[in-house]
Amino acid sequence: MSKQELPVVDAAGAACCAPLACAPLSESEAAELAPLFKAVADPVRLRLLSLIACHEGGETCVCDLTAAFDLTPPTISHHLKVLKQAGLIDSERRGTWVYYWINPGVLARMSALLGPVSPVMAGRA
């Protein structure tokens, strides 16, 4: 697999992982989830994900996203492509514009992996 090709995680078909603090990940789970976390490990992509998720109506036009950054449209398109290839967002072309929305199943899977903390771990905080 090249650096440009991230596997799409099928959150609907995959069983949800136990939180990290409750059970260790298998090799296959870690390999499947790593591209998701890699995709959001960039500040621009994390902010794009947040802007899309918080937008009224649950979807946003690419024109609204490019206006929020001091970056060129091709750079924004690249970051959106990475998020889409990871399965975190989806899109649809409507006329000359592309609209993006969050894939809630994938975000739910990532969220379930990171929380809740076990009672033993909570005592260490």
C-alpha positions in Angstrom: 0.0 0.0 0.0 1.4 3.4 -0.9 1.4 6.4 1.4 -1.3 8.0 -0.7 -3.8 5.0 -0.3 -5.4 4.7 3.1 -7.7 1.7 3.6 -11.3 2.6 4.2 -12.6 1.3 7.5 -16.1 -0.2 7.3 -17.4 0.9 10.7 -20.8 -0.6 10.0 -19.5 -4.1 9.4 -16.7 -4.1 12.0 -17.2 -4.9 15.6 -16.5 -2.1 17.9 -13.2 -2.3 19.8 -13.0 -2.4 23.5 -11.6 0.8 25.0 -7.7 0.8 25.1 -7.8 0.8 28.9 -9.9 -2.3 29.0 -8.4 -4.7 26.5 -5.3 -4.6 24.3 -5.9 -4.3 20.5 -5.1 -7.2 18.3 -2.6 -6.7 15.5 -5.4 -6.5 12.9 -7.4 -4.0 14.9 -4.4 -1.8 15.4 -3.6 -2.0 11.6 -7.2 -1.2 10.7 -7.5 1.8 13.1 -4.0 3.4 12.7 -4.9 5.1 9.4 -7.8 6.8 11.0 -5.7 8.3 13.7 -3.0 9.1 11.2 -5.6 11.0 9.1 -6.6 13.2 12.1 -3.0 13.7 13.4 -2.6 16.7 11.2 -3.8 20.1 12.6 -5.5 21.1 9.3 -7.3 17.8 8.9 -8.4 17.8 12.6 -9.8 21.4 12.1 -11.5 20.4 8.9 -13.1 17.5 10.6 -14.3 19.8 13.4 -15.6 22.4 11.0 -17.6 19.8 9.0 -19.0 18.1 12.2 -20.1 21.4 13.7 -21.6 22.9 10.6 -25.4 23.5 10.8 -27.3 20.8 9.0 -24.5 18.2 9.4 -22.8 19.0 6.0 -20.8 21.9 4.6 -19.8 23.2 1.2 -16.1 23.1 0.3 -16.4 26.9 -0.4 -17.1 27.4 3.4 -14.1 25.2 4.3 -11.6 26.9 2.1 -12.6 30.3 3.4 -11.7 29.3 6.9 -8.0 28.7 6.1 -5.1 30.7 4.8 -4.3 27.8 2.5 -4.7 27.3 -1.3 -7.8 25.3 -2.5 -5.7 22.5 -3.8 -4.1 22.1 -0.3 -7.6 22.0 1.3 -8.7 19.4 -1.4 -5.7 17.2 -0.5 -6.5 17.2 3.2 -10.2 16.5 2.4 -9.1 13.6 0.2 -7.0 12.1 3.0 -10.0 12.3 5.4 -12.3 10.8 2.8 -9.9 8.0 1.9 -9.7 7.1 5.6 -13.5 6.9 5.7 -13.9 9.8 8.2 -16.0 11.9 5.8 -18.0 11.5 2.7 -19.0 13.9 -0.1 -21.3 14.6 -2.9 -20.9 17.0 -5.9 -23.9 19.4 -6.3 -23.4 21.5 -9.4 -20.0 23.1 -9.2 -19.6 22.6 -5.4 -18.8 19.6 -3.3 -20.5 19.1 0.0 -18.9 17.1 2.9 -20.3 15.4 6.0 -19.0 13.2 8.8 -19.2 9.5 8.7 -20.6 9.0 12.3 -19.9 5.3 12.5 -16.2 5.7 12.0 -16.0 8.6 14.6 -18.1 6.5 17.0 -15.6 3.6 16.6 -12.6 5.9 17.3 -14.4 7.4 20.3 -15.3 4.0 21.7 -11.6 3.0 21.5 -10.5 6.1 23.5 -13.0 6.0 26.3 -14.3 5.4 28.9 -11.5 4.8 31.2 -11.5 1.8 33.5 -11.9 2.4 37.3 -8.3 1.3 37.9 -7.0 3.8 35.3 -9.2 6.6 36.7 -7.5 6.2 40.1 -4.1 7.0 38.5 -5.2 10.4 37.2 
